[in-house]
Amino acid sequence: MRKSLVFLVCTGVGHVHRGYESFTEECFAALKNSTAFQLYLLKGGGPAAEQAIRVPCIQRGSIWTKKLARLWGTEAYFIEQFSFFLAMLPLLLWYQPKVIYYSDFKLGTWLWQLRRFLQFRSQLLFSNGAPNGPPFSRMDHVQQLLPYYYMAALKAGVSAAQMTVLPYGFNIPPLQNLTTHKIKYKAALHLPIEKKIILSVGAVNCYHKRMDYVVKEFAQLDTAQYHLVILGQIEAESPQVIQLAQQMLPENTYLIQQVSAPVVRDYLLAADYFVLASLQEGFGRVLIEALGAGLLPIVHQHVIMQEVLQNHGIYVDMEASGSLLKGIDTVNAMNPDPQVLWQYAYHQYDWAVLKPRYEQLIHSLIH
């Protein structure tokens, strides 16, 4: 008997490095051999492969896309989404998937409107990673990543039957003995072995990930003892962050760059401290990646961080001066066991644990 077809869709896969893309690629790898359904990945970049289809689109990072966005008075992201939507229509009509699983809200809205005219039967499953708030009137089912979002939607009148609480899944490799391996990771990455490495991972911007705040906080530390590493997507505000670091920090005391996802884990294993300065997150995938590398995250005192990390985080006021130093002192005083942090991350978030729940959610929407 032929298995039902499911489309897993993300326009940024192959050319953008965000949580959406990381989750989508890992989800595809975890579920592509499922016996419950046949999964196809539709992506906007990178090479095509078995069950992975590249959909041509006007990518948001292109200089021509940015020029079009200025000309039309819209966002480059909007242009990418709409061009992808148009290009995927033949695939939608040809394959007629039972479920379309997506994270990009704009794309889902257009699919909803299209379904009203073409009367195709695909169920729209929205992974609410931004997150977006209720009402959820233009999708069939919502994956809420945390109980907080689920309860907020219930209070706003959304039916419990329309939602499932299911966190992001992760690939969390076994943790080596960091006492003996951390020096090797530092050396391999050309980081100063004699210094403590402070790492922050996220888009290199000011408005959300607040990397300018990280730079200012690091400037209060003794740079003879500490070295700062900022990793993330280079975007419009990145030059502002880099210029600030050049002005405030001595040469050779920091590194700001964009690297691939596998390399991020090497930096996590080399780091001594992890800090995330954003005041709010939809989920914060990098928090689990930090735990999986044996690091106790220093984060803002916010309900989402607390739901994700529970007792495995250091909560400070990231709007106040001196919070990074306070967080580092707290980590030192606690002297956390990396294996305990790894075990929490694995048992709560690894794909080996969550895969059956993902299969059940998707299969429940197949009619």
Secondary structure, DSSP 4 states (H G I P E B T S, - for coil): -PPPEEEEEETTTTT--SHHHHHHHHHHHHHTT-SS-EEEEEESSS--BTTEEEPP---TTSHHHHHHHHHHTS-HHHHHHHHHHHHHHHHHHHH--SEEEE--HHHHHHHHHHHHHH----EEEEE--SPPPSP--SSSEEEESSHHHHHHHHHTT--GGGEEE-PPPB--PPPP-HHHHHHHHHHHTT--TTSEEEEEES-B-SSSS-HHHHHHHHTTS-TTTEEEEEES-B-TTHHHHHHHHHHHS-TTSEEEE---HHHHHHHHHH-SEEE---S--SS-HHHHHHHHTT--EEEES-HHHHHHHTTSSEEE-TTSTTHHHHHHHHHHHH---HHHHHHHHHHHHBHHHHHHHHHHHHHHT--
